[in-house]
Amino acid sequence: REVFINLIFLSNISLSMNLLPAVNVEGCSKIQTNSFFFFRLTSITLFSRNSIASIYLTGFVDFFISIFILIRIVISEFCINSALLIYKEFMTLIKKLKDKKVNFEFNKEYIRVVNEKIQNNDALFITNAFKEIHPADAADIIENLNENDREKLIKLNSFKIDPEVFIELNESIQSEIIKYLSSETIISILKNLESDNAIKILENLDEKNKNIVLNSLPPKDRFALQESLSYPEDTAARLMQREFTAIPSNWSVGQTIDYLRENKDLPEEFLEIFIVDNEFKPIGTVPSSKVLRTSRDTKMQSIMLETQLSIPVDMDQEEVGHLFENYNLNSACVVDKSNKLVGMITSDDVLTVLKEEAEEDALRLAGVGDEEITDGVFKKTKRRFNWLLLNLFTAFIATWVIYMYEDAIKEMVLLAVLMPIVASMGGNAGMQTLAVTIRALATKELSAGNFSKIVTKEFIIGILNGIIFAVIAATIVQLWLDQINLSILIAVAMILNMIVAGLFGILVPVALKRMKIDPAVASSVFVTTITDVVGFLSFLGIGAYFFLN
């Protein structure tokens, strides 16, 4: 009996926890599970030896044995759950990446352990744990802590946040943590970072602390950072790093290799070497791999690529991203107004920019703005308020159109039942066209040369979609309500609204772009309002003509 009972509760555990395959025992039915939290036991029928079968003579005995099995299952599940928690705490899936370990799973239990160490002021444990993992993973742990725990962590006497970890934090968390850091700590972090990352940190400081930090830096570093900060945000100057490799055109490969070995101020990693003339103006580039494969006596000028793209310091970061994407660049030099080399932009920085721009467009399209998941409740509410208020006013415009046809709705109540279908389909079609148009504007695929062609294409798409869904909607209405007039009405209104949705889905963002208004911010509210108004106007207007006249 004990053997059978143990196999039965092991089978249930495997079904409910997905740890083991289902256990099939000859002469025993399976335990069926209805959900994770409760289950139903089927009757257990044993066809084995007479000595075991005699135990299950009555349903009364069977009932008590079932209760016994239930207790054993609950106890076993509790034990295995506890074992799993301990296992997840100490056995995380890791993979070596250079000299760091990358964690692919940070569960709640892992975060709980870190929280406990913070409460116990065990800074040594946390410091050692962060050293064993990749900086990006350490930043993820810090971001998953609540605000109070982050503050306690930063204020621990023996804990010093690694500069590489700090730069991996999102901007809102950086701004929050900076408030708890002393000026000396911030200076120490900046000295161990490249200039482009240092600029990102300085941007999050208020003017007072920014000046304190800058005045504490060496004159050379202070001048370079101040010059970058003098340019507007979202420009190439804020994105570039001042550490780059540049040599005169008359140097040989041997001289270049010796310089690269002896100079300690060069960036840790670089793919290209810039060739400059006597006025420090870039005239070409040489891949570092090509230098290693060329004989020492060869002149650098003879192996350089002369078609080097230069980026002005005041170019918008989004434009920089398009250049990297179009020309498949790994790095590019940045020049000032005199065309002198002042910095370098690498592909990893551009990748970050493109990601941020895509996120920004997606958030603005939804009316959320530059919102972070770590922002507080009141901050998020304030950012969303203006957008929702604008939507409220546009909703009243659509409601006013419905009010105009109050008499028609009273005469034919079915109009009120069906009119949301037309408006909803038009709104969805308009948002589809809008999303494609905003993407085309952002990637420069939509221009004056192909504008009329694309508008014509959207017009045809609107007609085709309108006809297809008009037939579907009319068929459903006819089968449902058996009124041919209503079927024709919804079909005509559907075609009109789908055409309008396609046209205004492209016209609205283009018009806003020409008015110097970000189409990602304001387009959706106008498109949805237009499709709602046209949908209600066409459906109710035609309906009023048919049913009241």
Buried (B, 14 or more C-beta within 10 A) or exposed (E): EEEBBBEBBBBBBBBBBEEEEEBEBEEBBBBEBEEEEEBEBEEBEBEEEEEBEEEBEEEEEBEEBBEEBBEBBEEBBEEBEEEEEEEBEEEBEBEEEEEBBBBEEBEEBBBEBBBEBBEEBBBEBBBEBBEEBBBBBBBBBBBBBEEEBBBBBBEBEEBBBBBBBBBBBEBBBBBBBBEBBEEEBBBBBBEBBBBBBBBBBBBBBEEEBBEEBBEBBEEEBBEBBBBBBEBEEBBBBBBBBBBBBBBBBEBBBBBBBEBBEEEEEBBEEBBBBBBBBEEBBBBBBBBBEBBEEBEEEBBBBEBBEEEBEBBBBEBBBBBBBBBBBEEEBBBBBBBBEEEBBBBBBBBEBBEBBBEBBEEBBEBBBEBBBEBBEBBEEEEBEEBBEEBEEBBEEBBEEBEEBBEBBEEBBEEBEBBBEBBEBBBBBBBEBBBBBBBBBBBBBBEEEBEEEEEEEBBEEBBEBBBBBBBEBBBEBBEEBBEEBEEEBBBBBBBBBBBBBBBBBBBBBBBBBBBBBEEEEBBBBBBBBBBBBBBBBBBBBBBBBBBBEBBEE
